[in-house]
Amino acid sequence: FNWDAIILDIFITKVNETGSVLQGGRTDTDIIGLVLDYEWDENLIRGSVLVLEDESVFNGGIGDGLWGQGTIGVDYWINECLEVYGELGLQIGDYAEDQDQQAFAGYLGIEYTFCDSDMKPYLGASFWYLSGDDELTDNDQENYILLGDVDETIVAEENEYGANLDAMGNLMAFRVVGGLVPADDWELDAEIAYFWLVEGDDDDIGLEIDLCATYNYSEDLAFGLGLGFLIPDDEG
């Protein structure tokens, strides 16, 4: 549904993945969702509500999960060069039989582009939080379960060839990003991120440094090369 600046999407879907728990796989999940967007100028406010019925072996073979997720996010341009963005998420319900889902997450960031420069260099910073479970043997499941990929970093978060640390929550990250367009069709980007566990005795994970180059051959085809280095914390 589309009413000028307001867009409403309603959907029903079935998720039947073959991934493992560490890959965030859901082998038997029904999802009913509602997404509401409000757009003005270049700005966006988005809210969503999802209801999930999860019968996956992902739930330790127990199944019978029925829980909901609500999110609210904003992407706001203070001026043509300065952007602030953020999102909050809450998950409640039954994660599995006799186990409650109670988790929350959020991120907040800022990015500035030097608009007067031909190479459009930019700098940004953001903080991310995914709640973690402090007691794995009780009836509360407090890890925030991501329903999509973040993949902000190559090693720590990438789910195909990285560690996918964010798949089951219990993660904090502080990121600094930057980049520029050195020539037509070329983009250079870099990111430095530090990761912590929210719950755990050894909470420092380490520092990651990523360098990426992208060549946009056409509107439909691009080539990219990325290098990621994760430096584990000595005591983590």
Accessible surface in RSA format (square Angstrom, percent):
REM  Atomic radii and reference values for relative SASA: ProtOr
REM  Chains: A
REM  Algorithm: Lee & Richards
REM  Probe-radius: 1.40
REM  Slices: 20
REM RES _ NUM      All-atoms   Total-Side   Main-Chain    Non-polar    All polar
REM                ABS   REL    ABS   REL    ABS   REL    ABS   REL    ABS   REL
RES PHE A   1   143.03  71.6 106.30  65.8  36.73  95.6 117.75  71.4  25.29  72.4
RES ASN A   2   104.51  72.1  75.39  72.9  29.12  70.1  27.67  66.6  76.84  74.3
RES TRP A   3   136.16  54.6 127.61  61.8   8.55  20.1 102.95  54.9  33.20  53.9
RES ASP A   4   146.95 102.9 112.50 112.0  34.45  81.5  42.11  99.1 104.83 104.6
RES ALA A   5    35.56  32.7  26.53  40.9   9.03  20.5  33.79  47.6   1.77   4.7
RES ILE A   6    68.14  38.8  68.14  50.8   0.00   0.0  68.14  49.1   0.00   0.0
RES ILE A   7    48.79  27.8  48.20  35.9   0.58   1.4  48.20  34.7   0.58   1.6
RES LEU A   8    29.68  16.5  29.43  21.1   0.26   0.6  29.43  20.7   0.26   0.7
RES ASP A   9    73.03  51.2  69.78  69.5   3.25   7.7  20.24  47.6  52.78  52.6
RES ILE A  10   100.68  57.3  70.26  52.3  30.41  73.3  70.26  50.6  30.41  82.5
RES PHE A  11    75.17  37.6  68.26  42.3   6.91  18.0  75.17  45.6   0.00   0.0
RES ILE A  12   136.27  77.5 106.66  79.5  29.61  71.4 106.66  76.8  29.61  80.4
RES THR A  13    56.65  40.3  48.02  48.7   8.64  20.6  30.24  40.6  26.42  39.9
RES LYS A  14   117.19  57.2  91.70  56.3  25.49  60.7  69.49  62.5  47.70  50.8
RES VAL A  15    30.33  20.0  27.29  24.7   3.03   7.3  30.33  26.3   0.00   0.0
RES ASN A  16   115.66  79.8  86.20  83.3  29.45  70.9  16.15  38.9  99.51  96.2
RES GLU A  17    73.39  42.1  65.81  49.8   7.58  18.0  30.05  58.1  43.34  35.4
RES THR A  18   141.75 100.8 107.51 109.0  34.24  81.6  78.61 105.6  63.14  95.5
RES GLY A  19    23.96  29.5   0.00   N/A  23.96  29.5  13.82  37.9  10.14  22.7
RES SER A  20    60.55  51.2  48.41  64.6  12.13  28.0  52.18 111.1   8.37  11.7
RES VAL A  21    69.41  45.7  65.85  59.6   3.56   8.6  65.85  57.2   3.56   9.6
RES LEU A  22   144.94  80.7 140.49 100.5   4.45  11.2 141.64  99.5   3.30   8.9
RES GLN A  23   104.73  58.6  89.46  65.4  15.27  36.3  22.86  48.7  81.87  62.1
RES GLY A  24     9.38  11.6   0.00   N/A   9.38  11.6   6.97  19.1   2.42   5.4
RES GLY A  25     2.87   3.5   0.00   N/A   2.87   3.5   1.70   4.7   1.17   2.6
RES ARG A  26    18.26   7.7  18.26   9.3   0.00   0.0   0.48   0.7  17.79  10.8
RES THR A  27    40.50  28.8  34.47  34.9   6.04  14.4  31.03  41.7   9.48  14.3
RES ASP A  28    47.18  33.1  46.63  46.4   0.56   1.3  15.04  35.4  32.15  32.1
RES THR A  29     0.07   0.1   0.06   0.1   0.01   0.0   0.07   0.1   0.00   0.0
RES ASP A  30    52.58  36.8  51.01  50.8   1.57   3.7  19.55  46.0  33.03  32.9
RES ILE A  31    16.17   9.2  16.12  12.0   0.05   0.1  16.15  11.6   0.02   0.1
RES ILE A  32    94.69  53.9  93.49  69.6   1.21   2.9  93.49  67.3   1.21   3.3
RES GLY A  33     2.48   3.1   0.00   N/A   2.48   3.1   2.00   5.5   0.47   1.1
RES LEU A  34    70.63  39.3  70.56  50.5   0.06   0.2  70.56  49.6   0.06   0.2
RES VAL A  35    30.49  20.1  30.13  27.3   0.36   0.9  30.13  26.2   0.36   1.0
RES LEU A  36    79.16  44.1  77.21  55.2   1.94   4.9  77.21  54.2   1.94   5.2
RES ASP A  37     8.46   5.9   8.44   8.4   0.02   0.0   0.65   1.5   7.81   7.8
RES TYR A  38    98.28  45.9  97.98  55.7   0.31   0.8  58.45  43.9  39.83  49.1
RES GLU A  39    75.54  43.4  72.82  55.1   2.72   6.5  15.58  30.1  59.95  48.9
RES TRP A  40    80.60  32.3  72.92  35.3   7.67  18.0  64.17  34.2  16.43  26.7
RES ASP A  41   134.44  94.2  90.05  89.6  44.39 105.0  31.71  74.6 102.73 102.4
RES GLU A  42   139.99  80.4 121.91  92.2  18.08  43.0  46.93  90.8  93.06  76.0
RES ASN A  43    10.72   7.4   8.47   8.2   2.24   5.4   0.00   0.0  10.72  10.4
RES LEU A  44    44.79  24.9  44.72  32.0   0.07   0.2  44.72  31.4   0.07   0.2
RES ILE A  45    65.47  37.3  64.55  48.1   0.92   2.2  64.55  46.5   0.92   2.5
RES ARG A  46   108.91  45.7 107.89  55.0   1.03   2.4  29.12  39.8  79.79  48.4
RES GLY A  47    17.10  21.1   0.00   N/A  17.10  21.1  14.94  41.0   2.16   4.8
RES SER A  48    16.81  14.2  12.58  16.8   4.23   9.7   7.94  16.9   8.87  12.4
RES VAL A  49    86.14  56.7  84.38  76.4   1.77   4.3  84.38  73.3   1.77   4.8
RES LEU A  50    21.43  11.9  21.30  15.2   0.13   0.3  21.37  15.0   0.06   0.2
RES VAL A  51    68.34  45.0  66.93  60.6   1.41   3.4  66.93  58.2   1.41   3.8
RES LEU A  52     0.40   0.2   0.40   0.3   0.00   0.0   0.40   0.3   0.00   0.0
RES GLU A  53    81.05  46.5  80.01  60.5   1.04   2.5  13.55  26.2  67.49  55.1
RES ASP A  54     2.32   1.6   2.32   2.3   0.00   0.0   0.14   0.3   2.19   2.2
RES GLU A  55    71.77  41.2  54.38  41.1  17.39  41.4  29.57  57.2  42.20  34.5
RES SER A  56     0.91   0.8   0.00   0.0   0.91   2.1   0.33   0.7   0.58   0.8
RES VAL A  57   105.29  69.3  96.39  87.3   8.90  21.4  96.77  84.1   8.52  23.1
RES PHE A  58    11.82   5.9   2.74   1.7   9.08  23.6   4.96   3.0   6.86  19.6
RES ASN A  59     6.51   4.5   0.13   0.1   6.38  15.4   2.71   6.5   3.80   3.7
RES GLY A  60    69.06  85.2   0.00   N/A  69.06  85.2  40.64 111.5  28.42  63.7
RES GLY A  61    55.81  68.8   0.00   N/A  55.81  68.8  22.20  60.9  33.61  75.3
RES ILE A  62    93.52  53.2  71.57  53.3  21.95  52.9  76.97  55.4  16.54  44.9
RES GLY A  63     4.60   5.7   0.00   N/A   4.60   5.7   4.48  12.3   0.12   0.3
RES ASP A  64    79.58  55.7  65.53  65.2  14.05  33.2  20.89  49.2  58.70  58.5
RES GLY A  65     0.38   0.5   0.00   N/A   0.38   0.5   0.00   0.0   0.38   0.9
RES LEU A  66    98.59  54.9  94.04  67.3   4.55  11.4  94.04  66.0   4.55  12.2
RES TRP A  67     6.56   2.6   2.24   1.1   4.32  10.1   6.27   3.3   0.29   0.5
RES GLY A  68    18.49  22.8   0.00   N/A  18.49  22.8  15.13  41.5   3.36   7.5
RES GLN A  69    20.62  11.5  17.01  12.4   3.61   8.6   2.02   4.3  18.60  14.1
RES GLY A  70    29.52  36.4   0.00   N/A  29.52  36.4  22.00  60.4   7.51  16.8
RES THR A  71    22.80  16.2  12.73  12.9  10.07  24.0  11.90  16.0  10.90  16.5
RES ILE A  72    92.70  52.7  90.32  67.3   2.38   5.7  90.32  65.0   2.38   6.5
RES GLY A  73    11.25  13.9   0.00   N/A  11.25  13.9  10.96  30.1   0.29   0.6
RES VAL A  74    64.46  42.4  57.38  51.9   7.08  17.1  59.79  52.0   4.67  12.7
RES ASP A  75    44.88  31.4  44.43  44.2   0.45   1.1  11.18  26.3  33.71  33.6
RES TYR A  76    87.09  40.7  87.09  49.6   0.00   0.0  43.95  33.0  43.14  53.2
RES TRP A  77    80.82  32.4  72.10  34.9   8.72  20.5  64.51  34.4  16.31  26.5
RES ILE A  78    92.59  52.7  68.86  51.3  23.73  57.2  69.13  49.8  23.46  63.7
RES ASN A  79    78.13  53.9  66.26  64.0  11.87  28.6  41.45  99.8  36.68  35.5
RES GLU A  80   147.01  84.4 118.17  89.4  28.84  68.7  49.41  95.6  97.60  79.7
RES CYS A  81    15.69  11.9  15.52  17.3   0.17   0.4   1.90   4.8  13.79  14.9
RES LEU A  82    37.10  20.7  37.10  26.5   0.00   0.0  37.10  26.1   0.00   0.0
RES GLU A  83    25.05  14.4  25.05  18.9   0.00   0.0   0.47   0.9  24.57  20.1
RES VAL A  84    39.75  26.2  39.75  36.0   0.00   0.0  39.75  34.5   0.00   0.0
RES TYR A  85    51.33  24.0  50.15  28.5   1.18   3.1  34.00  25.6  17.32  21.4
RES GLY A  86     8.16  10.1   0.00   N/A   8.16  10.1   5.57  15.3   2.58   5.8
RES GLU A  87    56.02  32.2  50.46  38.2   5.56  13.2  12.69  24.5  43.33  35.4
RES LEU A  88   120.23  67.0 118.91  85.1   1.32   3.3 119.26  83.8   0.97   2.6
RES GLY A  89     9.19  11.3   0.00   N/A   9.19  11.3   4.46  12.2   4.73  10.6
RES LEU A  90    94.46  52.6  92.96  66.5   1.50   3.8  92.96  65.3   1.50   4.0
RES GLN A  91     0.00   0.0   0.00   0.0   0.00   0.0   0.00   0.0   0.00   0.0
RES ILE A  92   100.77  57.3  99.49  74.1   1.28   3.1  99.49  71.6   1.28   3.5
RES GLY A  93    32.09  39.6   0.00   N/A  32.09  39.6  25.17  69.1   6.92  15.5
RES ASP A  94    69.30  48.5  69.25  68.9   0.05   0.1   8.02  18.9  61.28  61.1
RES TYR A  95    18.65   8.7  18.65  10.6   0.00   0.0  11.14   8.4   7.51   9.3
RES ALA A  96     1.14   1.0   0.39   0.6   0.75   1.7   0.39   0.5   0.75   2.0
RES GLU A  97    97.09  55.7  84.29  63.8  12.80  30.5  27.23  52.7  69.86  57.0
RES ASP A  98   117.67  82.4  91.03  90.6  26.65  63.0  39.48  92.9  78.19  78.0
RES GLN A  99    42.60  23.8  41.22  30.1   1.38   3.3   7.93  16.9  34.67  26.3
RES ASP A 100    56.54  39.6  56.54  56.3   0.00   0.0   6.28  14.8  50.26  50.1
RES GLN A 101     0.25   0.1   0.00   0.0   0.25   0.6   0.00   0.0   0.25   0.2
RES GLN A 102    89.40  50.0  82.76  60.5   6.64  15.8  25.19  53.6  64.21  48.7
RES ALA A 103     2.62   2.4   0.00   0.0   2.62   5.9   1.02   1.4   1.59   4.2
RES PHE A 104   110.43  55.2 110.43  68.4   0.00   0.0 110.43  67.0   0.00   0.0
RES ALA A 105     8.77   8.1   6.03   9.3   2.74   6.2   7.75  10.9   1.02   2.7
RES GLY A 106    14.61  18.0   0.00   N/A  14.61  18.0  10.92  30.0   3.69   8.3
RES TYR A 107    63.22  29.5  53.11  30.2  10.11  26.3  26.66  20.0  36.56  45.1
RES LEU A 108   127.32  70.9 123.51  88.4   3.82   9.6 123.51  86.7   3.82  10.3
RES GLY A 109     4.89   6.0   0.00   N/A   4.89   6.0   3.57   9.8   1.32   3.0
RES ILE A 110    80.22  45.6  80.11  59.7   0.11   0.3  80.11  57.7   0.11   0.3
RES GLU A 111    46.73  26.8  45.36  34.3   1.36   3.2   2.35   4.5  44.38  36.2
RES TYR A 112    89.89  42.0  89.34  50.8   0.55   1.4  51.90  39.0  37.99  46.8
RES THR A 113    27.81  19.8  27.81  28.2   0.00   0.0  16.12  21.7  11.69  17.7
RES PHE A 114    89.84  44.9  87.48  54.2   2.36   6.1  89.84  54.5   0.00   0.0
RES CYS A 115    33.32  25.2  20.29  22.6  13.03  30.6  12.18  30.9  21.14  22.8
RES ASP A 116   153.54 107.6 117.83 117.3  35.72  84.5  44.31 104.3 109.23 108.9
RES SER A 117    38.09  32.2  28.65  38.2   9.44  21.8  25.60  54.5  12.50  17.5
RES ASP A 118   140.26  98.2 114.58 114.0  25.68  60.7  36.21  85.2 104.05 103.8
RES MET A 119    85.55  44.3  85.48  56.6   0.08   0.2  69.17  58.8  16.39  21.7
RES LYS A 120    90.76  44.3  86.98  53.4   3.78   9.0  59.94  54.0  30.82  32.8
RES PRO A 121    33.85  24.7  33.85  30.9   0.00   0.0  33.85  28.0   0.00   0.0
RES TYR A 122    45.64  21.3  43.38  24.7   2.27   5.9  28.99  21.8  16.66  20.5
RES LEU A 123   104.80  58.4 102.33  73.2   2.47   6.2 102.57  72.0   2.23   6.0
RES GLY A 124     8.78  10.8   0.00   N/A   8.78  10.8   6.81  18.7   1.96   4.4
RES ALA A 125    32.71  30.1  28.65  44.2   4.06   9.2  30.08  42.4   2.63   7.0
RES SER A 126     9.28   7.8   5.60   7.5   3.68   8.5   4.03   8.6   5.26   7.4
RES PHE A 127    88.67  44.4  87.80  54.4   0.87   2.3  87.80  53.2   0.87   2.5
RES TRP A 128    39.34  15.8  39.34  19.0   0.00   0.0  39.34  21.0   0.00   0.0
RES TYR A 129    57.09  26.7  57.09  32.5   0.00   0.0  37.44  28.1  19.66  24.2
RES LEU A 130    16.06   8.9  16.06  11.5   0.00   0.0  16.06  11.3   0.00   0.0
RES SER A 131     5.59   4.7   5.59   7.5   0.00   0.0   5.59  11.9   0.00   0.0
RES GLY A 132     6.47   8.0   0.00   N/A   6.47   8.0   0.00   0.0   6.47  14.5
RES ASP A 133    14.07   9.9   3.67   3.7  10.40  24.6   0.23   0.5  13.85  13.8
RES ASP A 134    97.13  68.0  65.56  65.3  31.57  74.6  18.32  43.1  78.81  78.6
RES GLU A 135    79.42  45.6  77.32  58.5   2.10   5.0  28.62  55.4  50.80  41.5
RES LEU A 136   137.57  76.6 113.05  80.9  24.52  61.6 114.44  80.4  23.13  62.2
RES THR A 137   124.07  88.2  88.80  90.0  35.27  84.1  79.91 107.3  44.16  66.8
RES ASP A 138    57.01  39.9  41.48  41.3  15.53  36.7  34.75  81.8  22.26  22.2
RES ASN A 139   101.65  70.1  97.91  94.6   3.74   9.0  17.37  41.8  84.27  81.5
RES ASP A 140    42.45  29.7  41.85  41.7   0.60   1.4   0.62   1.5  41.83  41.7
RES GLN A 141     9.21   5.2   9.21   6.7   0.00   0.0   7.68  16.3   1.53   1.2
RES GLU A 142    46.62  26.8  46.62  35.3   0.00   0.0   9.15  17.7  37.47  30.6
RES ASN A 143    20.76  14.3  20.76  20.1   0.00   0.0   0.03   0.1  20.73  20.0
RES TYR A 144    11.99   5.6  11.99   6.8   0.00   0.0   5.36   4.0   6.63   8.2
RES ILE A 145     1.33   0.8   1.33   1.0   0.00   0.0   1.33   1.0   0.00   0.0
RES LEU A 146    31.38  17.5  25.90  18.5   5.47  13.8  26.23  18.4   5.15  13.9
RES LEU A 147    47.96  26.7  17.72  12.7  30.24  76.0  18.20  12.8  29.76  80.1
RES GLY A 148    50.61  62.4   0.00   N/A  50.61  62.4  38.93 106.8  11.69  26.2
RES ASP A 149    98.95  69.3  62.00  61.7  36.95  87.4  15.87  37.3  83.09  82.9
RES VAL A 150    34.95  23.0  16.61  15.0  18.34  44.2  20.81  18.1  14.14  38.3
RES ASP A 151    49.75  34.9  28.24  28.1  21.52  50.9  15.26  35.9  34.49  34.4
RES GLU A 152    76.25  43.8  57.39  43.4  18.86  44.9   5.39  10.4  70.86  57.9
RES THR A 153     2.08   1.5   0.47   0.5   1.61   3.8   1.58   2.1   0.50   0.8
RES ILE A 154    36.86  21.0  35.58  26.5   1.29   3.1  36.47  26.3   0.40   1.1
RES VAL A 155    43.74  28.8  42.32  38.3   1.42   3.4  43.74  38.0   0.00   0.0
RES ALA A 156     0.00   0.0   0.00   0.0   0.00   0.0   0.00   0.0   0.00   0.0
RES GLU A 157     2.27   1.3   2.07   1.6   0.20   0.5   0.00   0.0   2.27   1.9
RES GLU A 158    23.56  13.5  23.56  17.8   0.00   0.0   6.32  12.2  17.25  14.1
RES ASN A 159    30.79  21.2  22.11  21.4   8.68  20.9   0.55   1.3  30.25  29.2
RES GLU A 160   136.41  78.3 104.07  78.7  32.35  77.0  36.36  70.3 100.05  81.7
RES TYR A 161   162.44  75.8 124.54  70.9  37.90  98.6  99.98  75.1  62.45  77.0
RES GLY A 162    26.15  32.3   0.00   N/A  26.15  32.3   6.06  16.6  20.10  45.0
RES ALA A 163    56.22  51.7  26.31  40.6  29.91  68.0  36.94  52.0  19.28  51.1
RES ASN A 164    17.30  11.9  12.31  11.9   4.99  12.0   4.67  11.2  12.64  12.2
RES LEU A 165    63.70  35.5  47.89  34.3  15.81  39.7  51.72  36.3  11.99  32.3
RES ASP A 166     3.55   2.5   3.55   3.5   0.00   0.0   1.36   3.2   2.19   2.2
RES ALA A 167    10.73   9.9   4.94   7.6   5.79  13.2   9.45  13.3   1.28   3.4
RES MET A 168    47.57  24.6  44.90  29.7   2.66   6.3  44.80  38.1   2.76   3.7
RES GLY A 169     5.08   6.3   0.00   N/A   5.08   6.3   0.00   0.0   5.08  11.4
RES ASN A 170    30.34  20.9  29.75  28.7   0.60   1.4   6.95  16.7  23.39  22.6
RES LEU A 171     6.40   3.6   5.49   3.9   0.91   2.3   5.49   3.9   0.91   2.5
RES MET A 172    47.90  24.8  47.67  31.6   0.23   0.5  34.41  29.3  13.49  17.9
RES ALA A 173     1.19   1.1   1.09   1.7   0.10   0.2   1.09   1.5   0.10   0.3
RES PHE A 174    91.60  45.8  90.41  56.0   1.19   3.1  90.41  54.8   1.19   3.4
RES ARG A 175     4.77   2.0   4.77   2.4   0.00   0.0   2.57   3.5   2.20   1.3
RES VAL A 176    63.45  41.8  61.75  55.9   1.70   4.1  61.75  53.7   1.70   4.6
RES VAL A 177    31.59  20.8  29.62  26.8   1.96   4.7  31.55  27.4   0.03   0.1
RES GLY A 178    11.73  14.5   0.00   N/A  11.73  14.5   9.84  27.0   1.89   4.2
RES GLY A 179    15.05  18.6   0.00   N/A  15.05  18.6   8.58  23.5   6.47  14.5
RES LEU A 180    55.91  31.1  52.40  37.5   3.51   8.8  53.80  37.8   2.11   5.7
RES VAL A 181    57.38  37.8  54.65  49.5   2.73   6.6  54.65  47.5   2.73   7.4
RES PRO A 182    55.50  40.5  31.77  29.0  23.73  86.3  31.86  26.3  23.64 146.9
RES ALA A 183    53.74  49.4  42.44  65.5  11.30  25.7  53.74  75.7   0.00   0.0
RES ASP A 184   128.30  89.9 113.08 112.6  15.22  36.0  32.65  76.9  95.65  95.4
RES ASP A 185    74.80  52.4  61.94  61.7  12.86  30.4   6.14  14.5  68.66  68.5
RES TRP A 186   106.52  42.7 106.23  51.4   0.29   0.7  87.05  46.4  19.47  31.6
RES GLU A 187    67.71  38.9  67.71  51.2   0.00   0.0  11.12  21.5  56.58  46.2
RES LEU A 188    77.92  43.4  77.42  55.4   0.51   1.3  77.75  54.6   0.17   0.5
RES ASP A 189    46.49  32.6  40.96  40.8   5.53  13.1  21.85  51.4  24.64  24.6
RES ALA A 190    42.47  39.0  37.23  57.4   5.24  11.9  40.21  56.6   2.26   6.0
RES GLU A 191    16.52   9.5  14.95  11.3   1.56   3.7   8.10  15.7   8.42   6.9
RES ILE A 192    85.63  48.7  84.16  62.7   1.47   3.5  84.16  60.6   1.47   4.0
RES ALA A 193     0.63   0.6   0.13   0.2   0.50   1.1   0.61   0.9   0.02   0.0
RES TYR A 194    55.82  26.1  55.09  31.3   0.73   1.9  47.19  35.5   8.63  10.6
RES PHE A 195     0.00   0.0   0.00   0.0   0.00   0.0   0.00   0.0   0.00   0.0
RES TRP A 196    68.92  27.7  68.92  33.4   0.00   0.0  53.28  28.4  15.64  25.4
RES LEU A 197    56.23  31.3  54.37  38.9   1.86   4.7  54.37  38.2   1.86   5.0
RES VAL A 198    32.29  21.2   9.98   9.0  22.32  53.8  10.20   8.9  22.09  59.9
RES GLU A 199    61.58  35.4  56.29  42.6   5.29  12.6   5.78  11.2  55.80  45.6
RES GLY A 200    49.63  61.2   0.00   N/A  49.63  61.2  27.19  74.6  22.44  50.3
RES ASP A 201   152.04 106.5 115.71 115.2  36.32  85.9  37.15  87.4 114.89 114.6
RES ASP A 202    87.77  61.5  75.78  75.4  12.00  28.4  12.53  29.5  75.25  75.0
RES ASP A 203    62.11  43.5  61.52  61.2   0.59   1.4   5.18  12.2  56.93  56.8
RES ASP A 204    43.31  30.3  41.58  41.4   1.73   4.1   2.54   6.0  40.77  40.7
RES ILE A 205    33.41  19.0  24.94  18.6   8.47  20.4  29.18  21.0   4.23  11.5
RES GLY A 206     0.66   0.8   0.00   N/A   0.66   0.8   0.66   1.8   0.00   0.0
RES LEU A 207    56.10  31.2  55.88  40.0   0.21   0.5  55.88  39.2   0.21   0.6
RES GLU A 208     0.61   0.4   0.27   0.2   0.34   0.8   0.27   0.5   0.34   0.3
RES ILE A 209    55.97  31.8  55.97  41.7   0.00   0.0  55.97  40.3   0.00   0.0
RES ASP A 210     5.45   3.8   5.36   5.3   0.08   0.2   4.36  10.3   1.09   1.1
RES LEU A 211    89.99  50.1  87.64  62.7   2.35   5.9  87.84  61.7   2.15   5.8
RES CYS A 212    45.79  34.6  39.62  44.2   6.16  14.5  14.80  37.5  30.98  33.4
RES ALA A 213    27.89  25.6  24.82  38.3   3.07   7.0  24.88  35.0   3.01   8.0
RES THR A 214    34.34  24.4  34.12  34.6   0.22   0.5  16.24  21.8  18.10  27.4
RES TYR A 215    68.85  32.1  68.48  39.0   0.37   1.0  36.28  27.3  32.57  40.2
RES ASN A 216    43.96  30.3  42.14  40.7   1.82   4.4  16.04  38.6  27.92  27.0
RES TYR A 217   138.13  64.5 116.72  66.4  21.41  55.7  68.94  51.8  69.19  85.3
RES SER A 218    55.08  46.5  36.25  48.4  18.83  43.4  42.80  91.1  12.27  17.2
RES GLU A 219   183.04 105.1 139.30 105.4  43.74 104.1  62.04 120.0 121.00  98.8
RES ASP A 220   141.37  99.0 104.66 104.2  36.71  86.8  38.41  90.4 102.96 102.7
RES LEU A 221    83.99  46.8  80.43  57.5   3.56   8.9  82.48  57.9   1.50   4.0
RES ALA A 222    55.22  50.8  29.56  45.6  25.66  58.4  29.56  41.6  25.66  68.0
RES PHE A 223   113.13  56.6 107.64  66.7   5.49  14.3 111.37  67.5   1.76   5.0
RES GLY A 224    65.36  80.6   0.00   N/A  65.36  80.6  22.34  61.3  43.03  96.4
RES LEU A 225   126.34  70.4 119.52  85.5   6.82  17.1 122.27  85.9   4.07  11.0
RES GLY A 226    34.57  42.6   0.00   N/A  34.57  42.6   7.32  20.1  27.24  61.0
RES LEU A 227    97.12  54.1  95.43  68.3   1.69   4.2  97.12  68.2   0.00   0.0
RES GLY A 228    23.43  28.9   0.00   N/A  23.43  28.9   0.05   0.1  23.38  52.4
RES PHE A 229   108.23  54.1 104.09  64.5   4.14  10.8 108.23  65.6   0.00   0.0
RES LEU A 230    52.27  29.1  28.40  20.3  23.87  60.0  28.40  19.9  23.87  64.2
RES ILE A 231    93.80  53.4  90.81  67.7   2.99   7.2  91.94  66.2   1.86   5.0
RES PRO A 232    92.99  67.8  84.74  77.2   8.25  30.0  84.83  70.0   8.16  50.7
RES ASP A 233    43.86  30.7  30.42  30.3  13.44  31.8   6.85  16.1  37.00  36.9
RES ASP A 234   150.02 105.1 110.37 109.9  39.64  93.7  38.28  90.1 111.74 111.4
RES GLU A 235   148.45  85.2 131.44  99.4  17.01  40.5  52.06 100.7  96.39  78.7
RES GLY A 236    53.46  65.9   0.00   N/A  53.46  65.9  21.23  58.3  32.23  72.2
END  Absolute sums over single chains surface
CHAIN  1 A    13662.9      11332.9       2330.0       8246.9       5416.0
END  Absolute sums over all chains
TOTAL         13662.9      11332.9       2330.0       8246.9       5416.0
